[in-house]
Amino acid sequence: MAAREQYVPGPACGAQIRKDRGQNGQEKWTLILVRELRHSPEKVWQALTDPAHLREWAPFDADANLGTVGATVKLTTVGAPALRITETTVTRADPPKALEYKWGGFDMRWELEASGGGTRLTLWTNIGHRFIAMGAAGWHICFDVLDRLLSGTPIGRMVGPEAMKFGGWQRLHAEYAKQFGIETPNWPPNAPTR
């Protein structure tokens, strides 16, 4: 895909973190990402819930549609070193406005709001503190892939270890880490930087 080879993600933006206390008093971190998409909430909703669409951009595959409250869906993490399947139950599905479920034990809350002929998409997800910048970089790229998919110019899913080898991911990771005040590992000197 020529478009994929030319893809360079924009700067880190639209993300924040929140620290709370869980039920047993431990720290609970939430990554909040906001992205303006050029597509209707109905179109974005389909991409968030339909297994065929998810296979094109999300970091997991779904064995059933996520668009119905009470639906039990198996989510398979793409690119995990070992097969990782999470069974989840959709706890909220208010098309095309809100969707909630768990992935890998972490809460996933999506909100869609009509905005200027498109959609303001907001994702809230719990994540371990040391993985926040990594998660922000990964979701940033996923949202770019989603936007291109919905525009009819797909560049193919980039997730997991494949995304981490991509120089744009490494730059985003460093930018989000700086934004959040988190230390980043030293990447090998021969890591790509496009």
N, C-alpha and C positions, 0 to 999 in steps of 0.2 A: 504494500500500500504506500504509494508515494506521499499521500497526505500524512501518514504516520511518521515517515522519515523527516518531514518538514515541521512536525508538531513541536512547539516549544511552549510550555506552560507559562502563563503570566505570573506576576509576583504573588507572593503569599498575601491573601486578603480574605476578609469575610469570616474570620475565625476568632473564637474566644474560648476561654476555659473557665470552669466554675468548680470550686472546691466546696464540698459539703461534708457532713458527717453521716455515715450510714447508720442503720438501726443498732448495730453493736458498737458504735463509736469510732469505727475506723474511717480514714479519709476516703471520700468517694469523689472521683474526678469526672467531670462531664465536658466533652468537647462539643462545641456548638459551631456549626458551619452554615453560612448563609450564601446562597448563590442565586443570582438573577439569571433566569433562562428565558430564551426568546420564544417559548412555546406555551400553549395553553395549559392550565392546570389539568384538564382532562387527558391531554397527551402525556404530560409528566406523570400523572397518576398511573397510567397504563405501563409506563416504563418502570415504575417502582413496584408494581404488583405482578405483572405478567412474566412467567418464567422465560419465555423466548426473548423478551426485552432485557431481562436481568442478565442473561447469558452474554449479552453484548457489551455490558459496561460495569456491572457490580462485582465486588470481590467474593461473591458467593453465587452458587446456582440454587434454584428453588425447584422442588419436585411438584409444586402446585401453586396456584394463584394465591397471593397474599392479600387480596382485596376484600375478604369477608371475615367479619368478627367470628371467632371460634374455629376458624380453619386451622388444622394442624398441618404444618409444612416442614419438610426436612430441608435445611440449608447446608450445603456442602461448600466449605471454604475452598477457594481456588488457589492453587499454588502452595498449600500447606505442605510441610515436609512429610507428614503422615496424614492419611485420610482423616478428615475432621468433619463430622456430620453433627449438626445440632437440630434437634426437633423443637419446634417452636409453635406456640398458639398465638394467633393474631388476637390482640386484646382490644384494639380499636381500629376501625376501618370506616371512615366517614368520607366517601368519595365526593369530589376530588380535593379534600381539605386536610385530612389527618390520617396517619397510619402509625400503629404501634405494635411492636413485637420484641422478642429478645433474639439476639444472635450471639452464640457462644457464651451465654449467661449475662450478656450486657444488654441493657435497655436500648432500643432503637426507636426514636420518635421523629417522624417526618411531618412537617407542616407545609402546605402549599397555599399560597395566597396570590390571587390574580394581581398583577402589577404591570401597568404600562403595556398591555397587550401580550404580556408573557406571564411568567410565574416567579415569585420569590419562593425558593425552596429552602427550608431550614431543617437541618438534621441535628438532633441532640443524641449523643451516644455516650454511655459510660465507658471509660477506658483507663487502664493503669497509667499512673503519672509518667512513668518513664517511656511510655509509648505515645504520648499525646502528639508530639511533633511528627512522629512517623505516621500516625493516623491522619492528621491534618493534611500531610503531603499526599498520602494515598487517596483520600477522599477528594482532594483538589483535582487530581488527575482523573479519578472516576467521573467527577462532575463535568470535566472538559470532554471526556469521551462520550458521556451521556448527551451533552449539548450537541456535539457533532452528529451523533447517531440520530437524534430527533430532527436535525437539520437536513438529513439525507446524505451526509458526507461522513460516513463512519470511518474511524481509524483503527478500530479493533480494541478489545479489552486489554488494559494494562494494569495488572494487579499482582500482589504478592512479590516474590523474589524477582520476577521479571521487571516489575515497576521499579524496584529498588536498585536495579542495575542501570536504569535510565538516568542520565545526568540531570535531567529536569527534576526528577524526584529528589535527588541529592541536594540540589539547590533549594528546592521548596522546604525540604526537611530542615536545612540550616536556617532558612528565613523564619519558619514557624518556631523553631527552637529559640531563636533570638527574641522573637516577639513574645513568647511565653516565659522567657527566662530559664530555659532548660538547657543543660549541657548536651552537646552532640558528640558522637564518637568520631575519631579521626578516620576519615576514609582513606583507602589506599591511594598513593599518588597516581596510579595509573587508572583510577576510576574515570569513566567518561563524564564530560561536563557539558554536553550540549543542552 
